[in-house]
């Protein structure tokens, strides 16, 4: 069984942050985030009410928790974090279905 960890970050942009500024920071941050051990992929989702969700997959829970600690020390990640008000959670993948 796979040990994939799913990181869910639900957030809103801070007041005064434009969507273009945020998306640029999101793209730039991937240079650091994507190189962290255990990173699989990331999806960025937006709801009509202006809320956002970052959905990340990690090889396992250990990689996910280590990545959070590492990201808090990486300059490009810190620039991204300055733009959002977020709540983060980690889940272990139990089932996955494909077409």
N, C-alpha and C positions, 0 to 999 in steps of 0.2 A: 504494500500500500504506500502511495506517495505521502510524503510528509509536508506538503505544500502549506505555507502560511499565507493568509490573505490579510493585507493591511488596508484598512478603510479609514480614510480621513475625510470627515465632513466639515465643510467650512464656508465662510463668506469672505469676500474681499473686504479689506479694511476701508473705511471711508476715505475717499480721495484717490483710491487706486483704480486706474482704468483697466478695462479688460485687456487692452493691447499690452500695457505694461506688465500685467500679470502673466499673460501667455508668453511674452518674451522671456521673463524670468523662469517660467516653467520649462521652456525649451532649453535654456542655458543650463539650468540646474541638472538636467539629465546627463551632462558631461560627467558630473561627479556621482550622482545617484546610480546611474547605469553601470558604473564600474565597481560598485560595492559587491563583495562576495555574496553569492546566493541570489542576486537579483535575476528575476525572470522577465517580467514585463510590467507595464504601467498603463492605465487608462484614466483619462481625465473626463469627468462627466459634469454636465451643467443642467440644472432644473430651471423651469420657467420662472420660478420665484426668486431667482438670483443666487440660490445656494449651489454649491459645488461638491463633488466627491472625487477624491483621488483613490483609485483602486490599484493596489500593487500586489504582485505575487512574488513570494520568496521561496527558495528551495526548502526551507524548514523554519520552525519558530526561532531557533537559535540565530539563524542568519537575519531574520526580521528584527529581533531585539538588538542584535549587534549593529545593524544598519541604522537604527534610530539613534543610538549613541554616537556612531561615527558621523552621521549627517549633521548633528548638532555642533560639529567642529569644522565642517566644510564651508568655505566662504560662499560659494554659489548657492548651496542649500540654505544657508542662513539668510541670504538676500531674498530668496523665495519665501521663507517662513515669515519675514517681516511684513509681507503683503496680505497675510491671511489671519483670520481668527478661527482656530480649528479645534476639533475633537478627534483623537486618534484611537483606533481599536485594532486588535489583532485577533484573528480567528484561525483555527486549523481547518483545512479542507477535509470534509468527510465524504462528499459525493460530488461527482462531476458528470455532466451529460453533454453529449455532442450530437449533432444532426447525423 
